[in-house]
């Protein structure tokens, strides 16, 4: 059984809303197919670390948001098992 691969993508469509934010989406690869799921988190570009795929500490609730992102991955991995 092959497991899915996960990564977070910020501003996938390269467009910001009126507040200057863009969504953080979960990119899922399963059997050579790609899907995107919205996490419900919107950030400004300077608040996202794309290398580490985490919210930077210049956001007021960065710890809570990073825990939410990790929980999403954890829940999906537990579902696969």
Secondary structure, 3 states (H helix, E strand, C coil): CCCCEEEEEECCCCCCCCCCEEEEEEEEEECCEEEEEEEEEEEEHHHEECCCCEECCCCCCHHHHHHHHHHHHHHHHHHHC
